[in-house]
Amino acid sequence: MADVVDKDRKILVAVDEGEESMYALSWCLKNIISQCCKDTLFLLYVRSAQAFHSSLDGTGYLFSADVLATVDKYSNDVANCIIEKAKRMCREKGDDEVKVEVIIESGDPRDVICRVAENINADVLVMGSHGYGLIQRAFLGSVSNHCAQNVKCPVLIVKKPKSSSSATGTK
């Protein structure tokens, strides 16, 4: 039992623009982070890969360097905003002993999350569930399902309760 308590855990939490990922982070801070452990919480934000890699789009029009720079700056600003929100939540709800590290990468979230979990040797991956229906999952694919099938560490998928008085605990 002492081995579990003394272990320095690496907890990877995938965050994005959705409420579901922030709920998963909040849940993780309340239920997984232990005050007796020296946990490291890795906040991972995956920027979507650029839709265009050259200055030509699919119709043959040229994108200027200014347009490409603006798109890249916007993508960086969104990433920084999401990470700052997540870090603020960690400061407000977390224990001061918890170390927070930030990872921002670009690419397909399915592949990036799996790769990062392996690279940091995560003890657990925590992610939110967008709650897509069967048809949306069939077309879009489920990032959480893909990660649950391909990541070597345990994967905790936190589902945000529906917004009803019974689900939120209010009367």
C-alpha positions in Angstrom: 0.0 0.0 0.0 2.9 2.4 0.7 4.1 2.0 -2.8 0.8 3.5 -4.1 0.9 6.4 -1.7 4.5 7.3 -2.3 4.4 7.1 -6.1 4.9 10.2 -8.0 2.2 9.9 -10.6 2.0 11.5 -14.0 -1.6 12.4 -14.8 -2.3 13.5 -18.4 -5.4 15.5 -18.9 -6.5 16.4 -22.5 -8.1 19.8 -22.6 -9.9 21.6 -25.5 -12.4 24.3 -26.1 -15.3 22.2 -24.9 -17.0 22.3 -21.5 -16.6 18.6 -21.2 -12.8 18.7 -21.0 -12.9 21.4 -18.3 -15.4 19.3 -16.4 -13.0 16.3 -16.7 -10.1 18.5 -15.4 -12.3 19.7 -12.5 -13.3 16.2 -11.7 -9.7 15.0 -11.8 -8.6 17.7 -9.4 -11.3 16.7 -6.9 -11.1 13.0 -7.2 -7.7 11.8 -8.5 -5.1 14.3 -7.3 -4.0 13.2 -3.9 -2.6 15.6 -1.3 -0.2 12.9 0.0 1.4 12.3 -3.4 3.7 14.4 -5.5 1.6 14.2 -8.6 2.5 15.9 -11.8 -0.5 17.0 -13.8 0.2 17.4 -17.6 -2.3 19.6 -19.4 -2.3 18.7 -23.1 -3.9 20.9 -25.7 -3.8 19.7 -29.3 -4.1 22.3 -32.0 -5.8 21.1 -35.1 -3.3 20.6 -38.0 -3.3 23.4 -40.6 -5.9 22.8 -43.2 -3.4 23.9 -45.8 0.3 23.3 -45.8 1.2 25.3 -48.8 0.3 28.7 -50.1 -2.3 27.2 -52.5 -5.7 26.2 -51.3 -7.9 23.6 -53.1 -9.2 26.1 -55.5 -5.8 27.3 -56.7 -6.0 30.6 -54.9 -2.8 31.8 -53.1 -2.8 32.5 -49.4 -0.5 35.4 -48.6 2.1 35.1 -45.9 0.0 37.6 -43.8 -3.1 35.3 -44.0 -1.1 32.3 -43.0 0.6 34.2 -40.1 -2.8 35.4 -38.9 -4.3 31.9 -38.9 -1.3 30.6 -37.0 -1.4 33.5 -34.5 -5.1 32.8 -33.9 -4.4 29.1 -33.3 -1.7 30.0 -30.8 -4.0 32.5 -29.1 -6.8 29.9 -28.7 -4.3 27.3 -27.3 -2.9 29.8 -24.8 -6.4 30.9 -23.7 -7.5 27.3 -23.1 -4.3 26.4 -21.2 -4.5 29.6 -19.1 -8.1 28.7 -18.2 -7.0 25.2 -17.2 -4.1 26.4 -15.2 -6.3 28.9 -13.4 -8.7 26.0 -12.5 -5.7 24.0 -11.2 -4.6 26.9 -8.9 -8.2 27.5 -7.6 -9.1 23.9 -7.0 -5.9 22.1 -6.7 -3.3 21.4 -4.0 -0.2 23.6 -4.0 1.9 20.4 -4.1 0.7 19.4 -7.5 3.1 20.3 -10.3 1.4 21.4 -13.5 3.2 21.1 -16.9 1.8 22.2 -20.2 2.1 20.5 -23.5 0.8 22.1 -26.7 1.1 20.1 -29.9 -0.5 20.1 -33.4 -2.1 17.3 -35.3 -4.9 14.8 -35.1 -5.9 14.7 -31.4 -6.3 10.9 -31.5 -2.7 10.4 -32.5 -1.1 13.2 -30.5 -2.8 12.2 -27.2 -1.7 8.6 -27.6 1.8 9.6 -28.5 2.2 12.0 -25.6 0.7 9.5 -23.1 3.4 7.1 -24.2 6.2 9.6 -24.3 5.7 10.9 -20.8 4.9 7.4 -19.5 1.6 8.6 -18.1 0.1 6.7 -15.2 -3.5 7.7 -16.2 -5.1 9.6 -19.1 -8.1 11.7 -18.1 -10.4 13.1 -20.8 -13.9 14.4 -21.2 -16.6 12.8 -23.4 -18.3 15.0 -25.9 -21.4 12.7 -25.7 -21.8 12.4 -29.4 -24.6 10.2 -30.5 -24.1 7.0 -32.5 -24.3 8.7 -35.9 -21.9 11.6 -35.0 -19.4 9.0 -33.6 -19.6 7.0 -36.8 -18.8 10.0 -39.0 -16.4 12.0 -36.7 -14.9 9.1 -34.7 -14.5 9.2 -31.0 -11.2 10.6 -29.7 -11.8 9.1 -26.3 -12.7 5.7 -27.7 -9.6 5.7 -29.9 -7.4 6.6 -27.0 -9.0 4.0 -24.7 -8.2 1.3 -27.3 -4.6 2.5 -28.0 -3.1 4.0 -24.9 -1.1 1.7 -22.7 -2.1 3.4 -19.4 -5.5 3.4 -17.8 -7.9 5.8 -19.5 -10.6 7.6 -17.4 -13.3 9.1 -19.6 -15.3 11.7 -17.5 -18.8 12.3 -18.8 -20.3 15.7 -17.9 -23.8 15.3 -16.3 -26.7 16.6 -18.3 -27.8 20.0 -17.2 -30.8 19.1 -15.0 -31.5 19.9 -11.4 -31.1 16.2 -10.4 -27.8 15.9 -12.2 -26.2 19.0 -10.7 -27.4 18.2 -7.2 -29.6 21.3 -6.9 -33.2 21.1 -5.8 
